[in-house]
């Protein structure tokens, strides 16, 4: 682990250090006694005895003046710091390589810091935390916060207004959090995407520059863990709220609403879920399409779930007509089709809407850019279920009678009956669709009645006949 002069200042606090630190970056990896013959290194701190029982530690323009007359004692103390922090880092790296849980990694952070450590995702939901007893006794209100795993709404709103909280490559920084107090915050990014924050809270709300530097190093280790745990990384992004709902891990309406409001959505927004499906002729990887969708649809979230690529669109924040046009054009260009759920306003319905959109995608026309709405897919889906689970022929006996008669006498009674049913038994409309005279149709209907004895006035039989023609078309 690379140290900074601020970290060394805290480590050597027994020697009443007097800092003159301008840079203070975490770049120090070595310590040497000063000599004019040495070639200077930016990663080394140099020790030099001075008058009046003082020793100067120097790294570039950064200086610590220590009250001590034994330079070897200071040398050994700094070597102890390297040994301690490197050993802590190695233990955590080994745990990460061994695929440890996030809770175990957070607990190991206690080797370096005694603060309350919170890992919050991009919706401010607490994914993991480690809370020393001393912190909980000093801040009783934290127990409720850790139980709900949600920051209070005033804290969410205050953090959201900060210009720093989503900047990449930003060192750890202090921030004032209403209802919690001051904290050290590190922004977490993986694969260029914002994954959340590592937040430290102390019992007395005071932090040294050295503690802030160490916090930044712990954040880097957490980002390493996230990079190895792809599913968790997806959960930590804002879309993770919807993955949590899909997995049944987030069911509390209050927490769902708080997390939605953290990024500008609300529980009453009108949503549609799309399940995307590549056609056999498509060579466009879903992972690449993922980023294309994110780029063109700001009022939507894209996520992977159960090997499906999903897009959840907020139609209260985007115009549906341009969206549908852009979406169709993109699907056409990459040779995908999609299924759409009915619109809904309760995010807790997401598991049901996923099943509906999946059914719609399964029965979408196999042409590029096709989007099948769930109501249009419902009938073929139900017919498939009937066929797959039936142990006998469900079709009305009249169909078999009429087909046999048609083959023998070269008539079209079966087709005539189908048209008559689809025209709701309206003789004029049926005759027009068949391009025959109304009296000809009535003759055919009489013949059908004579052969089958069916009752058009019976709604159950009417439904059975119409269903039979659908089943016949699929067989």
C-alpha positions in Angstrom: 0.0 0.0 0.0 1.4 3.4 -1.0 1.5 5.9 1.9 1.3 9.7 2.0 3.0 12.2 4.2 -0.4 12.7 5.9 -0.6 9.0 6.7 2.9 9.1 8.1 2.0 12.2 10.2 -0.8 10.2 11.9 1.5 7.1 12.3 4.2 9.3 14.0 1.9 11.3 16.1 3.9 10.4 19.3 6.7 12.6 18.0 4.6 15.8 17.7 5.0 16.1 14.0 5.0 19.6 12.4 3.8 19.3 8.8 4.7 21.5 5.9 2.8 19.4 3.2 2.0 20.8 -0.2 1.5 17.7 -2.3 0.6 14.9 0.1 -0.2 12.2 -2.5 -0.2 8.5 -1.8 3.1 7.7 -3.6 5.5 6.7 -0.8 6.8 3.1 -0.8 10.3 3.4 0.7 12.3 5.1 3.4 16.1 6.0 3.4 18.5 7.9 5.5 19.5 11.2 3.7 22.8 11.3 1.8 24.0 13.7 -0.8 25.2 10.7 -2.8 21.7 9.2 -3.1 19.7 9.5 -6.2 16.4 10.9 -5.1 13.1 9.0 -5.8 9.6 10.5 -5.7 8.4 7.3 -3.9 10.9 7.5 -1.1 10.8 9.5 2.2 14.3 10.7 3.4 15.3 11.1 7.0 17.8 13.7 8.2 18.8 14.6 11.8 18.7 18.3 12.7 19.7 20.4 15.7 17.6 20.7 18.8 16.7 16.9 18.9 14.7 17.1 15.7 14.5 14.9 12.6 13.2 15.9 9.2 11.2 13.5 7.0 11.2 14.8 3.4 9.4 13.7 0.3 9.8 16.2 -2.5 8.4 19.5 -1.2 6.6 17.8 1.7 8.2 17.9 5.1 7.5 16.5 8.5 9.6 17.8 11.4 9.6 15.2 14.3 10.7 15.8 17.9 13.2 13.0 18.4 16.9 12.6 18.7 17.2 9.0 17.3 17.0 8.8 13.5 17.1 5.0 13.6 14.1 4.9 15.8 12.1 7.0 13.3 13.5 4.8 10.5 12.2 1.6 12.2 8.8 3.2 13.0 8.3 4.1 9.3 9.4 0.6 8.3 6.8 -0.7 10.8 4.2 1.5 9.0 5.1 -0.1 5.6 5.0 -3.6 7.1 1.6 -3.0 8.8 -0.2 -1.4 5.9 1.3 -3.7 3.3 0.2 -6.7 5.3 -3.3 -5.4 5.7 -3.5 -4.7 1.9 -2.2 -8.2 1.1 -4.7 -9.8 3.4 -7.5 -7.9 1.6 -6.2 -8.7 -1.9 -6.0 -12.4 -1.0 -9.6 -12.3 0.2 -10.7 -10.6 -3.0 -8.9 -13.2 -5.1 -10.6 -15.9 -3.0 -14.0 -14.4 -3.9 -14.8 -13.3 -0.4 -18.2 -11.8 0.4 -18.6 -8.0 0.5 -19.4 -8.2 4.2 -16.1 -10.0 4.9 -14.1 -7.4 2.9 -15.8 -4.6 4.8 -15.0 -6.2 8.1 -11.3 -6.4 7.1 -11.4 -2.6 6.5 -11.4 -2.4 10.4 -7.7 -3.3 10.3 -7.0 0.1 8.9 -9.9 2.3 10.1 -12.2 2.3 13.2 -14.9 4.3 11.5 -18.4 3.2 10.5 -17.9 2.0 6.9 -20.8 2.0 4.5 -20.9 0.8 0.9 -23.9 2.5 -0.7 -24.9 1.9 -4.3 -25.8 4.6 -6.9 -29.3 4.8 -5.4 -27.9 5.4 -1.9 -29.0 1.9 -0.8 -26.6 0.4 1.7 -25.3 -2.8 0.2 -22.9 -3.5 3.1 -21.5 -1.9 6.2 -19.2 -2.5 9.2 -20.2 -0.8 12.4 -17.9 -0.8 15.4 -19.7 -0.8 18.8 -18.1 2.5 19.8 -19.8 4.2 16.8 -23.2 2.7 17.5 -23.1 3.8 21.1 -22.1 7.3 20.2 -24.8 7.6 17.5 -27.9 5.6 18.5 -29.8 7.0 15.5 -27.5 5.0 13.2 -29.2 1.7 14.3 -32.4 2.7 12.5 -30.4 3.8 9.5 -28.6 0.5 9.3 -31.8 -1.4 9.8 -33.6 0.3 6.9 -30.3 0.5 4.8 -31.6 3.8 3.4 -30.2 7.3 4.1 -32.9 9.7 5.4 -34.6 11.7 2.5 -33.0 15.1 3.6 -29.6 13.4 3.4 -30.4 12.0 -0.1 -31.5 15.4 -1.3 -28.4 17.2 0.1 -26.0 14.7 -1.3 -27.7 14.8 -4.7 -27.1 18.5 -4.9 -23.4 18.1 -4.4 -21.3 18.5 -7.6 -18.7 16.1 -6.4 -20.6 12.9 -5.7 -20.6 11.4 -9.2 -17.2 12.6 -10.5 -14.7 9.9 -11.5 -11.1 10.0 -10.5 -11.8 12.2 -7.5 -9.8 11.7 -4.3 -11.7 10.9 -1.1 -13.3 14.1 0.2 -15.2 15.2 3.3 -19.0 16.0 3.0 -21.6 17.2 5.5 -24.6 14.8 5.6 -27.8 16.0 7.3 -29.1 13.7 10.0 -25.9 11.8 9.9 -23.1 14.4 10.4 -19.8 14.8 8.5 -18.3 11.9 6.6 -15.5 10.9 4.3 -16.8 9.9 0.9 -15.1 8.1 -2.1 -16.9 7.8 -5.4 -16.8 4.3 -6.8 -16.5 3.6 -10.5 -16.2 0.2 -12.3 -15.9 -0.1 -16.1 -16.5 3.7 -16.4 -19.9 3.4 -14.7 -20.8 4.9 -11.4 -21.3 2.1 -8.8 -21.9 4.1 -5.6 -19.9 5.4 -2.7 -17.7 4.2 0.2 -18.7 6.4 3.2 -16.9 6.6 6.6 -18.5 8.1 9.7 -16.6 8.6 12.9 -17.9 8.9 16.5 -16.8 12.5 16.8 -17.2 13.6 13.2 -13.6 14.6 12.9 -11.1 13.2 10.3 -7.4 13.7 9.6 -6.0 14.1 6.1 -4.3 10.8 6.7 -7.6 9.0 7.4 -9.0 10.5 4.3 -6.0 9.2 2.2 -6.5 5.7 3.7 -10.2 5.8 2.9 -9.3 6.4 -0.7 -7.1 3.3 -0.7 -9.9 1.2 0.8 -12.2 2.5 -2.0 -9.7 1.3 -4.6 -9.8 -2.2 -3.0 -13.6 -2.1 -3.0 -13.5 -1.3 -6.7 -11.3 -4.3 -7.3 -13.9 -6.5 -5.5 -16.7 -5.0 -7.6 -14.8 -5.7 -10.9 -14.6 -9.4 -9.9 -18.3 -9.6 -9.0 -20.2 -8.6 -12.1 -23.7 -9.3 -10.7 -23.0 -7.2 -7.6 -21.6 -4.5 -9.8 -24.8 -4.4 -11.8 -26.8 -4.1 -8.6 -24.7 -1.2 -7.3 -25.6 0.9 -10.3 -29.0 2.7 -10.3 -30.5 -0.1 -12.4 -29.7 -2.3 -9.4 -32.9 -1.2 -7.7 -34.9 -2.9 -10.5 -32.7 -6.0 -10.3 -33.4 -6.1 -6.5 -37.2 -5.9 -7.2 -37.0 -8.6 -9.9 -35.0 -10.9 -7.5 -37.5 -10.3 -4.6 -34.8 -8.6 -2.5 -36.6 -5.2 -2.4 -40.3 -5.3 -1.6 -40.8 -2.4 0.8 -42.8 0.3 -1.1 -41.3 3.1 1.1 -37.7 2.1 0.3 -38.5 1.6 -3.3 -39.9 5.1 -3.5 -36.9 6.6 -1.7 -34.5 4.9 -4.1 -36.5 6.0 -7.1 -36.6 9.6 -5.9 -32.8 9.6 -5.5 -32.5 9.6 -9.3 -35.5 11.7 -10.2 -38.2 8.9 -10.7 -41.3 8.4 -8.5 -43.6 5.4 -7.7 -46.4 6.8 -9.9 -44.5 7.1 -13.1 -45.8 5.3 -16.2 -43.4 2.5 -17.0 -43.0 -0.1 -19.8 -40.6 -3.0 -19.7 -39.1 -4.4 -22.9 -37.3 -7.7 -23.3 -35.0 -7.8 -26.3 -34.3 -10.9 -28.3 -31.7 -11.4 -31.1 -32.8 -13.0 -34.3 -30.8 -16.0 -35.6 -29.2 -13.7 -38.2 -28.0 -11.2 -35.7 -24.3 -10.9 -34.9 -24.6 -8.0 -32.6 -23.5 -8.9 -29.0 -26.0 -7.9 -26.2 -23.2 -6.4 -24.2 -22.5 -3.9 -27.0 -26.2 -3.2 -27.5 -26.5 -2.5 -23.8 -24.3 0.6 -24.1 -26.0 1.8 -27.2 -29.4 1.7 -25.4 -28.0 3.5 -22.5 -26.6 6.3 -24.7 -29.8 7.0 -26.7 -32.4 6.6 -23.9 -31.7 8.9 -20.9 -35.1 8.2 -19.3 -34.6 4.5 -19.3 -32.5 1.8 -17.5 -30.9 -1.1 -19.3 -30.0 -4.3 -17.4 -29.2 -8.0 -17.8 -31.6 -10.4 -15.9 -31.8 -14.2 -16.3 -29.8 -14.1 -19.6 -32.2 -11.5 -21.0 -31.4 -7.9 -22.0 -34.1 -5.6 -20.6 -34.9 -1.9 -21.0 -37.2 -0.2 -18.5 -38.6 3.1 -19.9 -40.2 5.9 -18.0 -42.8 7.4 -20.3 -43.6 10.3 -18.0 -40.0 11.5 -18.6 -39.8 10.8 -22.4 -42.1 11.2 -25.4 -43.3 7.7 -26.3 -43.6 8.3 -30.1 -40.0 9.4 -30.8 -38.8 6.8 -28.4 -40.6 4.0 -30.1 -39.3 5.2 -33.5 -35.7 5.3 -32.3 -36.1 2.0 -30.5 -37.5 0.3 -33.6 -34.7 1.8 -35.8 -32.1 0.5 -33.4 -33.6 -3.0 -33.2 -33.8 -3.1 -37.0 -30.2 -2.1 -37.5 -28.9 -4.8 -35.1 -31.5 -7.5 -36.2 -33.3 -7.8 -32.8 -37.0 -8.0 -31.9 -38.6 -7.2 -28.6 -41.6 -7.9 -26.4 -43.3 -5.1 -24.4 -45.2 -5.4 -21.2 -48.4 -3.4 -20.6 -47.8 0.0 -19.1 -47.7 0.0 -15.3 -47.2 2.5 -12.4 -46.2 0.3 -9.5 -42.5 -0.7 -9.7 -43.2 -3.6 -7.3 -45.1 -5.2 -10.3 -41.8 -5.6 -12.2 -41.6 -9.4 -11.8 -45.0 -9.9 -13.3 -44.3 -7.4 -16.1 -41.0 -9.2 -16.8 -43.0 -12.4 -17.4 -45.4 -10.6 -19.6 -42.7 -8.9 -21.7 -40.8 -12.3 -22.0 -44.0 -13.9 -23.4 -44.4 -11.0 -25.8 -40.8 -11.4 -27.0 -41.2 -15.1 -27.4 -44.1 -14.6 -29.8 -42.8 -11.5 -31.5 -42.6 -11.7 -35.4 -39.2 -12.9 -36.3 -38.3 -9.8 -38.3 -35.8 -7.1 -37.4 -37.3 -4.2 -35.4 -40.6 -6.0 -34.5 -42.0 -5.1 -31.2 -44.8 -7.3 -29.9 -47.1 -5.9 -27.2 -48.2 -8.4 -24.5 -52.0 -8.3 -25.4 -51.2 -9.3 -29.0 -49.1 -12.2 -27.7 -51.6 -13.4 -25.1 -53.8 -15.5 -27.5 -51.0 -17.5 -29.2 -49.4 -18.0 -25.7 -52.6 -19.4 -24.3 -53.2 -21.6 -27.3 -49.7 -23.0 -26.9 -50.4 -23.8 -23.3 -53.6 -25.6 -24.2 -51.8 -27.7 -26.8 -48.8 -28.5 -24.7 -50.8 -29.6 -21.6 -53.8 -31.2 -23.3 -54.0 -35.0 -23.3 -56.8 -35.1 -25.9 -58.0 -33.2 -29.0 -59.7 -30.0 -27.7 -61.3 -29.0 -31.0 -65.0 -29.0 -31.5 -66.3 -32.2 -33.3 -68.0 -30.0 -35.9 -64.7 -29.1 -37.5 -63.9 -32.7 -38.3 -67.4 -33.2 -39.7 -67.2 -30.2 -41.9 -63.7 -30.9 -43.1 -64.7 -34.4 -44.1 -67.8 -33.1 -45.9 -65.7 -30.5 -47.8 -63.2 -33.0 -49.0 -65.9 -35.3 -50.3 -68.2 -32.7 -51.9 -65.6 -30.1 -52.7 -67.4 -27.4 -50.7 -66.1 -24.7 -48.3 -68.4 -25.1 -45.3 -65.5 -25.2 -42.8 -64.1 -21.9 -44.1 -67.6 -20.4 -44.2 -68.2 -21.3 -40.5 -64.9 -19.7 -39.6 -65.7 -16.4 -41.3 -69.3 -16.5 -39.9 -67.8 -16.8 -36.3 -65.2 -14.1 -36.8 -67.9 -11.7 -38.2 -69.9 -12.3 -34.9 -72.6 -14.2 -36.8 -73.5 -11.2 -38.9 -74.7 -12.6 -42.2 -74.3 -9.5 -44.3 -70.7 -8.9 -43.1 -69.8 -12.5 -43.6 -71.2 -12.6 -47.2 -69.3 -9.5 -48.0 -66.0 -11.0 -46.7 -66.6 -14.2 -48.7 -67.7 -12.3 -51.9 -70.9 -14.3 -52.1 -74.6 -13.4 -52.1 -76.3 -13.3 -48.8 -78.8 -16.0 -49.8 -75.9 -18.3 -50.7 -74.4 -17.8 -47.3 -77.7 -18.5 -45.5 -78.0 -21.8 -47.5 -74.5 -22.8 -46.4 -75.3 -21.9 -42.7 -78.4 -24.1 -42.9 -76.3 -26.9 -44.3 -73.8 -26.5 -41.5 -76.5 -26.6 -38.9 -77.9 -29.7 -40.5 -74.6 -31.5 -40.5 -73.4 -30.5 -37.0 -76.4 -29.4 -34.9 -74.4 -26.5 -33.4 -76.1 -23.7 -31.5 -74.9 -20.2 -32.3 -77.0 -18.8 -29.4 -74.9 -20.8 -26.9 -72.0 -18.5 -25.8 -70.0 -21.5 -24.6 -70.3 -23.4 -27.8 -69.6 -20.2 -29.8 -66.3 -19.7 -27.9 -65.4 -23.4 -28.2 -65.9 -23.2 -32.0 -63.8 -20.1 -32.4 -61.1 -21.5 -30.1 -61.1 -24.7 -32.2 -60.3 -22.8 -35.4 -57.3 -21.1 -33.6 -56.1 -24.5 -32.4 -56.6 -26.0 -35.8 -54.5 -23.3 -37.4 -51.6 -24.0 -35.0 -51.7 -27.8 -35.4 
